[in-house]
Amino acid sequence: MSLENSFSKLCVSAQADSLAVKSLVFKPKTPKSAVPVPIVVVALQTTSTASALIAGETGTKDPRLARDDLFASHFKCGSAKDFNLGHLLQAASEFKLLLDTAIEHCQDGQILKLNDELSISKSDLSHYLQQFQPVTVDFSQEAKKPITKASASSAGSTTPYIQTKSAALEDAKLIGITVDKKLDFSGWYQQVLTKGEMLDYYDVSGCYILRPPSYAIWEKIQRWFDDKIKAIGVENAYFPMFVSSRVLEKEKDHIEGFAPEVAWVTRAGSSELEEPIAIRPTSETVMYPYYAKWIQSYRDLPIKLNQWNSVVRWEFKHPQPFLRTREFLWQEGHTAHLTKEDAEEEVLQILDFYAGVYEELLAVPVIKGKKTEKEKFAGGDFTTTCEGYIPQTGRGIQGATSHHLGQNFSKMFNISVENPLGPEHPKVYAYQNSWGLSTRVIGVMVMIHSDNKGLVLPPRVAQNQCVVLPVGINAKTSDEQRAIIHQKSKEVEQRLRAARIRAFGDYNDNYTPGWKFAQYELKGIPLRLEFGPKDMANEQITAVRRNDNRKYTVKLSDLETRIPEILEDMQKDMFLKAKELFDSHRVIIEEWKDFVPALNRKCVILAPWCGVTECEEDIKDSSAKKDDGEEFEADDKAPSMGAKTLCTPFQQPQLKKDQLCIKCQRKAIQFTMFGRSY
């Protein structure tokens, strides 16, 4: 029976009060020898369909939005764009169907809008779907979590567990860090951020308060990067945070990857909105209709706009401060060019700026490269990236991306101009770029540099670079001596400020110098300046670096020149230490038998690779095993996940003649960097 006769006849005309419905198809992770069973999810457009919940309801692993090849093979449908619920009748084999309870709660006569062309009543849709035995799911519930040691014990489980070494620091004080970075990295990271006063937890899960020390770092990044992009002609603008569902759905391929994370506004006061309004997950669909309006001639190109804003992505899997949050601050640049050459030149220029943020400001080494087709930005021609490395976990981490979108979006939004060669030539669609850097950079910096005493902050971005502390004051110190030491200490502070060094003093005698040392080590102040009676007599000050406790004696006459030198040396040493760790854990592997052992040594891997997506997926699946072949527990949060492609570095080792791929034995075309990642 054809689609027209069996399904289309059920459809009706759309109405003003129609509710938008989405039909998503997921492909779960399965062994290579098994045939995947697709999961079809039918839900209201406003419903967040978390993949973790889908996995729990279907008993599958890591379901992800299906690619066009699955639509073609399983539903005889050309692509995801073309798919509608009528194609379920053409399924070549078994599939699972999940139905949103929010649809079931609709009135039978409610009209549901399936896409721009098809609408159907709720009762007809329910009757039609019954033949596929749908499972009704309440997507508002939390995903089912695996039983932990604690929950198993409370439930009376007799399953044994392995007693691991305590992560508690033996000499820890409650005001400081109480767990070891090596033994409990997650707990250590949370303590460093909260006790170091970088952030605080908010009462909405996945949202965090950026306190002044972290926001000051973001401001310094803003100023540095803003100067760089303005020097190449980029201007700042601001677009609204709200997006209509009609506009958001215009570029379906692009937004589908964000669909499970889009937050929707459905009410204003006590009234339901006629049309749900999305909060931007990114701004392509917000900005590009106005690019089409403003660009009327090739003389209007290039247009180069950047906005500093926040975006919302309603992450449900393991929110982590700075790394994965439901709202985050970032900049997003969107430019349109007359020629492909100009656009591609800018992509690499911006990537250099991003590398500068990491290496020059944050003392974090990165590798610049290109993402694979599988990992690139949806809807783009290619994606370039800065990739970092977290030594403690052995994971790679994406630092920032700069995308060349080609003409894909300009054709979708009709951003076109008359050909400069004349009206007899075809019109030209603009070549576009988009690029973004977020507050994730702060989390990367903290993870790499900080230690069991607290934060370690690079001097160039620290809110305060120096703290001046009077020392050597005790019960025998006269009031006159105390006043003189304090006064001289304040003079040191004032001279440093006049020299544009961010300094402050702590002249509170209620706390001992030792307590203050620990307090400012916890907060990561780069340089501690101690000034006591002996220092005053010798006209000097003692400087102590936070990163390695190295001490310097600085003559007061050299204060304005020597302190900046010490801070710059500290910045360089922090970068070199991090670079040495990255370099020593980035290894070239050419045989598969050495691949997983290298991952387990917390290395990222440069390997010869064929460039084939199926091989890329096979490497990820096959590397999610221990050396004995046992599969790790499926947990994206743990570092035991399989290796994914991080990037193809621009600086390439030399391929050998007839070099074969690390995994599939096809001919290798390049070295690609693989690693477990965040």
Number of C-alpha atoms within 10 A of each C-alpha: 8 11 15 11 9 12 21 15 10 15 19 15 13 19 12 8 12 18 22 20 19 19 18 22 23 22 20 22 17 15 11 11 6 8 10 19 17 22 24 22 22 25 24 21 20 22 23 19 24 21 20 18 21 25 20 16 16 15 10 17 17 18 21 18 18 18 13 15 14 19 21 16 13 19 21 17 20 14 15 21 12 10 20 18 20 17 17 20 16 15 16 12 12 13 17 16 20 22 22 21 18 16 22 16 9 15 11 14 11 16 25 27 25 23 15 10 10 17 23 23 21 21 17 15 20 16 10 15 16 11 9 15 11 17 15 17 20 15 18 14 9 12 17 12 9 10 10 10 14 9 11 15 13 9 10 8 11 8 8 9 9 6 6 7 8 11 16 15 14 10 8 14 10 7 10 19 26 20 22 21 22 13 16 14 16 14 15 23 24 17 19 29 25 14 18 24 18 22 21 16 14 11 9 8 13 21 21 19 14 21 15 13 18 21 17 17 22 22 13 17 21 17 10 15 19 17 11 15 19 14 10 12 11 19 15 15 12 11 12 11 17 16 21 17 17 15 13 24 17 13 18 14 13 18 19 17 14 15 23 21 19 26 21 20 16 15 13 8 7 6 8 11 12 12 17 20 20 21 22 23 23 19 21 18 21 18 15 20 16 12 19 16 12 13 19 14 13 18 12 13 18 20 19 21 20 22 17 19 16 18 21 20 21 24 19 21 15 11 16 18 24 24 17 20 24 23 17 20 17 19 19 21 25 22 24 28 23 22 16 16 10 14 24 20 11 18 23 18 16 24 22 15 16 24 24 18 22 23 18 18 21 28 28 27 24 23 21 24 23 23 23 20 15 14 15 18 21 18 18 19 16 21 24 26 28 25 23 26 33 23 17 14 20 21 21 26 20 20 24 23 24 28 31 26 27 23 24 18 22 21 14 13 19 18 24 22 20 17 16 14 9 9 9 8 10 12 15 19 25 30 27 30 26 25 22 21 21 20 23 21 23 21 18 21 21 23 23 21 22 21 21 21 22 27 30 28 29 31 28 21 21 22 23 20 22 28 21 24 25 24 22 16 18 10 6 7 12 11 11 9 14 18 12 14 23 23 14 15 25 19 12 22 22 16 16 21 15 12 15 11 19 17 23 18 18 15 16 12 12 6 10 14 18 9 10 16 16 16 18 20 26 25 24 30 26 27 28 25 25 21 23 21 17 12 19 15 8 10 13 19 22 17 22 19 20 27 22 11 12 11 14 15 14 19 14 16 10 10 17 17 12 16 21 17 12 19 20 15 13 23 23 16 16 22 21 16 16 19 18 12 17 23 14 10 19 20 17 19 17 19 13 15 12 13 26 23 15 18 25 18 11 22 29 30 25 26 26 26 25 22 20 16 13 10 18 20 18 17 22 18 19 17 26 22 19 15 14 6 11 9 16 15 11 13 12 15 13 13 20 22 22 24 28 20 23 28 26 24 21 13 10 12 14 10 14 9 8 10 18 21 23 24 21 17 12 16 16 23 16 21 27 26 26 26 30 29 26 17
